[in-house]
Amino acid sequence: MKFRAEIDVMPLRALLDPQGKAVTSSLNNINLSEISNVRIGKHISMEVDTDTKEQASEIVDKACKLLLHNPIMESYEFTINEIQ
């Protein structure tokens, strides 16, 4: 079975996000001051070929922990869906 993983990696809330601050400031400059606290991260999409959704989840979690995020500066969350 094939599964699609959608992963979001974001800077930890406790850390400054310079990109987010720059975008927040730029939004204010173009009269969109209603928007605040912009945080910028990355989105990763991948396919996993395993027998079960649980196996796919374990594989994606391992990939996130070992390669896709920096635990000192980032957090991650993901969803897994079967590909029809």
Phi and psi in radians as a Rosetta constraint file:
Dihedral C 1 N 2 CA 2 C 2 CIRCULARHARMONIC -1.889 0.35
Dihedral N 2 CA 2 C 2 N 3 CIRCULARHARMONIC 2.460 0.35
Dihedral C 2 N 3 CA 3 C 3 CIRCULARHARMONIC -2.237 0.35
Dihedral N 3 CA 3 C 3 N 4 CIRCULARHARMONIC 2.600 0.35
Dihedral C 3 N 4 CA 4 C 4 CIRCULARHARMONIC -1.890 0.35
Dihedral N 4 CA 4 C 4 N 5 CIRCULARHARMONIC 2.253 0.35
Dihedral C 4 N 5 CA 5 C 5 CIRCULARHARMONIC -1.845 0.35
Dihedral N 5 CA 5 C 5 N 6 CIRCULARHARMONIC 2.333 0.35
Dihedral C 5 N 6 CA 6 C 6 CIRCULARHARMONIC -2.031 0.35
Dihedral N 6 CA 6 C 6 N 7 CIRCULARHARMONIC 2.005 0.35
Dihedral C 6 N 7 CA 7 C 7 CIRCULARHARMONIC -2.020 0.35
Dihedral N 7 CA 7 C 7 N 8 CIRCULARHARMONIC 2.326 0.35
Dihedral C 7 N 8 CA 8 C 8 CIRCULARHARMONIC -2.019 0.35
Dihedral N 8 CA 8 C 8 N 9 CIRCULARHARMONIC 2.167 0.35
Dihedral C 8 N 9 CA 9 C 9 CIRCULARHARMONIC -1.980 0.35
Dihedral N 9 CA 9 C 9 N 10 CIRCULARHARMONIC 2.176 0.35
Dihedral C 9 N 10 CA 10 C 10 CIRCULARHARMONIC -2.263 0.35
Dihedral N 10 CA 10 C 10 N 11 CIRCULARHARMONIC 2.648 0.35
Dihedral C 10 N 11 CA 11 C 11 CIRCULARHARMONIC -1.107 0.35
Dihedral N 11 CA 11 C 11 N 12 CIRCULARHARMONIC 2.537 0.35
Dihedral C 11 N 12 CA 12 C 12 CIRCULARHARMONIC -1.032 0.35
Dihedral N 12 CA 12 C 12 N 13 CIRCULARHARMONIC 2.493 0.35
Dihedral C 12 N 13 CA 13 C 13 CIRCULARHARMONIC -1.022 0.35
Dihedral N 13 CA 13 C 13 N 14 CIRCULARHARMONIC -0.575 0.35
Dihedral C 13 N 14 CA 14 C 14 CIRCULARHARMONIC -1.282 0.35
Dihedral N 14 CA 14 C 14 N 15 CIRCULARHARMONIC -0.219 0.35
Dihedral C 14 N 15 CA 15 C 15 CIRCULARHARMONIC -1.768 0.35
Dihedral N 15 CA 15 C 15 N 16 CIRCULARHARMONIC 2.620 0.35
Dihedral C 15 N 16 CA 16 C 16 CIRCULARHARMONIC -1.180 0.35
Dihedral N 16 CA 16 C 16 N 17 CIRCULARHARMONIC 2.423 0.35
Dihedral C 16 N 17 CA 17 C 17 CIRCULARHARMONIC -2.009 0.35
Dihedral N 17 CA 17 C 17 N 18 CIRCULARHARMONIC 1.622 0.35
Dihedral C 17 N 18 CA 18 C 18 CIRCULARHARMONIC -1.030 0.35
Dihedral N 18 CA 18 C 18 N 19 CIRCULARHARMONIC -0.674 0.35
Dihedral C 18 N 19 CA 19 C 19 CIRCULARHARMONIC -1.118 0.35
Dihedral N 19 CA 19 C 19 N 20 CIRCULARHARMONIC -0.770 0.35
Dihedral C 19 N 20 CA 20 C 20 CIRCULARHARMONIC -1.084 0.35
Dihedral N 20 CA 20 C 20 N 21 CIRCULARHARMONIC -0.712 0.35
Dihedral C 20 N 21 CA 21 C 21 CIRCULARHARMONIC -1.096 0.35
Dihedral N 21 CA 21 C 21 N 22 CIRCULARHARMONIC -0.756 0.35
Dihedral C 21 N 22 CA 22 C 22 CIRCULARHARMONIC -1.107 0.35
Dihedral N 22 CA 22 C 22 N 23 CIRCULARHARMONIC -0.738 0.35
Dihedral C 22 N 23 CA 23 C 23 CIRCULARHARMONIC -1.171 0.35
Dihedral N 23 CA 23 C 23 N 24 CIRCULARHARMONIC -0.726 0.35
Dihedral C 23 N 24 CA 24 C 24 CIRCULARHARMONIC -1.022 0.35
Dihedral N 24 CA 24 C 24 N 25 CIRCULARHARMONIC -0.777 0.35
Dihedral C 24 N 25 CA 25 C 25 CIRCULARHARMONIC -1.120 0.35
Dihedral N 25 CA 25 C 25 N 26 CIRCULARHARMONIC -0.745 0.35
Dihedral C 25 N 26 CA 26 C 26 CIRCULARHARMONIC -1.141 0.35
Dihedral N 26 CA 26 C 26 N 27 CIRCULARHARMONIC -0.671 0.35
Dihedral C 26 N 27 CA 27 C 27 CIRCULARHARMONIC -1.090 0.35
Dihedral N 27 CA 27 C 27 N 28 CIRCULARHARMONIC -0.696 0.35
Dihedral C 27 N 28 CA 28 C 28 CIRCULARHARMONIC -1.110 0.35
Dihedral N 28 CA 28 C 28 N 29 CIRCULARHARMONIC -0.654 0.35
Dihedral C 28 N 29 CA 29 C 29 CIRCULARHARMONIC -1.176 0.35
Dihedral N 29 CA 29 C 29 N 30 CIRCULARHARMONIC -0.433 0.35
Dihedral C 29 N 30 CA 30 C 30 CIRCULARHARMONIC -1.826 0.35
Dihedral N 30 CA 30 C 30 N 31 CIRCULARHARMONIC 0.529 0.35
Dihedral C 30 N 31 CA 31 C 31 CIRCULARHARMONIC 1.080 0.35
Dihedral N 31 CA 31 C 31 N 32 CIRCULARHARMONIC 0.649 0.35
Dihedral C 31 N 32 CA 32 C 32 CIRCULARHARMONIC -2.071 0.35
Dihedral N 32 CA 32 C 32 N 33 CIRCULARHARMONIC 0.882 0.35
Dihedral C 32 N 33 CA 33 C 33 CIRCULARHARMONIC -1.233 0.35
Dihedral N 33 CA 33 C 33 N 34 CIRCULARHARMONIC -0.135 0.35
Dihedral C 33 N 34 CA 34 C 34 CIRCULARHARMONIC -1.227 0.35
Dihedral N 34 CA 34 C 34 N 35 CIRCULARHARMONIC -0.318 0.35
Dihedral C 34 N 35 CA 35 C 35 CIRCULARHARMONIC -1.639 0.35
Dihedral N 35 CA 35 C 35 N 36 CIRCULARHARMONIC 2.296 0.35
Dihedral C 35 N 36 CA 36 C 36 CIRCULARHARMONIC -2.515 0.35
Dihedral N 36 CA 36 C 36 N 37 CIRCULARHARMONIC 2.972 0.35
Dihedral C 36 N 37 CA 37 C 37 CIRCULARHARMONIC 0.902 0.35
Dihedral N 37 CA 37 C 37 N 38 CIRCULARHARMONIC 0.815 0.35
Dihedral C 37 N 38 CA 38 C 38 CIRCULARHARMONIC -1.217 0.35
Dihedral N 38 CA 38 C 38 N 39 CIRCULARHARMONIC 2.329 0.35
Dihedral C 38 N 39 CA 39 C 39 CIRCULARHARMONIC -2.151 0.35
Dihedral N 39 CA 39 C 39 N 40 CIRCULARHARMONIC 2.348 0.35
Dihedral C 39 N 40 CA 40 C 40 CIRCULARHARMONIC -2.033 0.35
Dihedral N 40 CA 40 C 40 N 41 CIRCULARHARMONIC 2.235 0.35
Dihedral C 40 N 41 CA 41 C 41 CIRCULARHARMONIC -2.303 0.35
Dihedral N 41 CA 41 C 41 N 42 CIRCULARHARMONIC -2.607 0.35
Dihedral C 41 N 42 CA 42 C 42 CIRCULARHARMONIC -2.390 0.35
Dihedral N 42 CA 42 C 42 N 43 CIRCULARHARMONIC 2.637 0.35
Dihedral C 42 N 43 CA 43 C 43 CIRCULARHARMONIC -2.057 0.35
Dihedral N 43 CA 43 C 43 N 44 CIRCULARHARMONIC 2.290 0.35
Dihedral C 43 N 44 CA 44 C 44 CIRCULARHARMONIC -2.176 0.35
Dihedral N 44 CA 44 C 44 N 45 CIRCULARHARMONIC 2.295 0.35
Dihedral C 44 N 45 CA 45 C 45 CIRCULARHARMONIC -2.077 0.35
Dihedral N 45 CA 45 C 45 N 46 CIRCULARHARMONIC 2.357 0.35
Dihedral C 45 N 46 CA 46 C 46 CIRCULARHARMONIC -2.613 0.35
Dihedral N 46 CA 46 C 46 N 47 CIRCULARHARMONIC 2.766 0.35
Dihedral C 46 N 47 CA 47 C 47 CIRCULARHARMONIC -1.875 0.35
Dihedral N 47 CA 47 C 47 N 48 CIRCULARHARMONIC 2.479 0.35
Dihedral C 47 N 48 CA 48 C 48 CIRCULARHARMONIC -2.236 0.35
Dihedral N 48 CA 48 C 48 N 49 CIRCULARHARMONIC 2.263 0.35
Dihedral C 48 N 49 CA 49 C 49 CIRCULARHARMONIC -1.838 0.35
Dihedral N 49 CA 49 C 49 N 50 CIRCULARHARMONIC 1.773 0.35
Dihedral C 49 N 50 CA 50 C 50 CIRCULARHARMONIC -2.479 0.35
Dihedral N 50 CA 50 C 50 N 51 CIRCULARHARMONIC 3.073 0.35
Dihedral C 50 N 51 CA 51 C 51 CIRCULARHARMONIC -1.397 0.35
Dihedral N 51 CA 51 C 51 N 52 CIRCULARHARMONIC -0.552 0.35
Dihedral C 51 N 52 CA 52 C 52 CIRCULARHARMONIC -2.384 0.35
Dihedral N 52 CA 52 C 52 N 53 CIRCULARHARMONIC 2.819 0.35
Dihedral C 52 N 53 CA 53 C 53 CIRCULARHARMONIC -1.132 0.35
Dihedral N 53 CA 53 C 53 N 54 CIRCULARHARMONIC -0.616 0.35
Dihedral C 53 N 54 CA 54 C 54 CIRCULARHARMONIC -1.120 0.35
Dihedral N 54 CA 54 C 54 N 55 CIRCULARHARMONIC -0.722 0.35
Dihedral C 54 N 55 CA 55 C 55 CIRCULARHARMONIC -1.121 0.35
Dihedral N 55 CA 55 C 55 N 56 CIRCULARHARMONIC -0.744 0.35
Dihedral C 55 N 56 CA 56 C 56 CIRCULARHARMONIC -1.044 0.35
Dihedral N 56 CA 56 C 56 N 57 CIRCULARHARMONIC -0.747 0.35
Dihedral C 56 N 57 CA 57 C 57 CIRCULARHARMONIC -1.095 0.35
Dihedral N 57 CA 57 C 57 N 58 CIRCULARHARMONIC -0.736 0.35
Dihedral C 57 N 58 CA 58 C 58 CIRCULARHARMONIC -1.105 0.35
Dihedral N 58 CA 58 C 58 N 59 CIRCULARHARMONIC -0.733 0.35
Dihedral C 58 N 59 CA 59 C 59 CIRCULARHARMONIC -1.135 0.35
Dihedral N 59 CA 59 C 59 N 60 CIRCULARHARMONIC -0.791 0.35
Dihedral C 59 N 60 CA 60 C 60 CIRCULARHARMONIC -1.130 0.35
Dihedral N 60 CA 60 C 60 N 61 CIRCULARHARMONIC -0.734 0.35
Dihedral C 60 N 61 CA 61 C 61 CIRCULARHARMONIC -1.058 0.35
Dihedral N 61 CA 61 C 61 N 62 CIRCULARHARMONIC -0.739 0.35
Dihedral C 61 N 62 CA 62 C 62 CIRCULARHARMONIC -1.111 0.35
Dihedral N 62 CA 62 C 62 N 63 CIRCULARHARMONIC -0.756 0.35
Dihedral C 62 N 63 CA 63 C 63 CIRCULARHARMONIC -1.054 0.35
Dihedral N 63 CA 63 C 63 N 64 CIRCULARHARMONIC -0.735 0.35
Dihedral C 63 N 64 CA 64 C 64 CIRCULARHARMONIC -1.107 0.35
Dihedral N 64 CA 64 C 64 N 65 CIRCULARHARMONIC -0.815 0.35
Dihedral C 64 N 65 CA 65 C 65 CIRCULARHARMONIC -1.156 0.35
Dihedral N 65 CA 65 C 65 N 66 CIRCULARHARMONIC -0.669 0.35
Dihedral C 65 N 66 CA 66 C 66 CIRCULARHARMONIC -1.570 0.35
Dihedral N 66 CA 66 C 66 N 67 CIRCULARHARMONIC -0.420 0.35
Dihedral C 66 N 67 CA 67 C 67 CIRCULARHARMONIC -2.427 0.35
Dihedral N 67 CA 67 C 67 N 68 CIRCULARHARMONIC -0.711 0.35
Dihedral C 67 N 68 CA 68 C 68 CIRCULARHARMONIC -1.485 0.35
Dihedral N 68 CA 68 C 68 N 69 CIRCULARHARMONIC -0.261 0.35
Dihedral C 68 N 69 CA 69 C 69 CIRCULARHARMONIC -2.428 0.35
Dihedral N 69 CA 69 C 69 N 70 CIRCULARHARMONIC 2.719 0.35
Dihedral C 69 N 70 CA 70 C 70 CIRCULARHARMONIC -1.780 0.35
Dihedral N 70 CA 70 C 70 N 71 CIRCULARHARMONIC 1.884 0.35
Dihedral C 70 N 71 CA 71 C 71 CIRCULARHARMONIC -1.102 0.35
Dihedral N 71 CA 71 C 71 N 72 CIRCULARHARMONIC -0.310 0.35
Dihedral C 71 N 72 CA 72 C 72 CIRCULARHARMONIC -1.310 0.35
Dihedral N 72 CA 72 C 72 N 73 CIRCULARHARMONIC -0.544 0.35
Dihedral C 72 N 73 CA 73 C 73 CIRCULARHARMONIC -2.101 0.35
Dihedral N 73 CA 73 C 73 N 74 CIRCULARHARMONIC -0.248 0.35
Dihedral C 73 N 74 CA 74 C 74 CIRCULARHARMONIC -2.348 0.35
Dihedral N 74 CA 74 C 74 N 75 CIRCULARHARMONIC 2.725 0.35
Dihedral C 74 N 75 CA 75 C 75 CIRCULARHARMONIC -2.088 0.35
Dihedral N 75 CA 75 C 75 N 76 CIRCULARHARMONIC 2.886 0.35
Dihedral C 75 N 76 CA 76 C 76 CIRCULARHARMONIC -2.526 0.35
Dihedral N 76 CA 76 C 76 N 77 CIRCULARHARMONIC 2.734 0.35
Dihedral C 76 N 77 CA 77 C 77 CIRCULARHARMONIC -2.604 0.35
Dihedral N 77 CA 77 C 77 N 78 CIRCULARHARMONIC 2.708 0.35
Dihedral C 77 N 78 CA 78 C 78 CIRCULARHARMONIC -2.603 0.35
Dihedral N 78 CA 78 C 78 N 79 CIRCULARHARMONIC 2.809 0.35
Dihedral C 78 N 79 CA 79 C 79 CIRCULARHARMONIC -2.165 0.35
Dihedral N 79 CA 79 C 79 N 80 CIRCULARHARMONIC 2.648 0.35
Dihedral C 79 N 80 CA 80 C 80 CIRCULARHARMONIC -2.191 0.35
Dihedral N 80 CA 80 C 80 N 81 CIRCULARHARMONIC 2.258 0.35
Dihedral C 80 N 81 CA 81 C 81 CIRCULARHARMONIC -2.338 0.35
Dihedral N 81 CA 81 C 81 N 82 CIRCULARHARMONIC 2.468 0.35
Dihedral C 81 N 82 CA 82 C 82 CIRCULARHARMONIC -1.222 0.35
Dihedral N 82 CA 82 C 82 N 83 CIRCULARHARMONIC 2.422 0.35
Dihedral C 82 N 83 CA 83 C 83 CIRCULARHARMONIC -1.582 0.35
Dihedral N 83 CA 83 C 83 N 84 CIRCULARHARMONIC 2.225 0.35
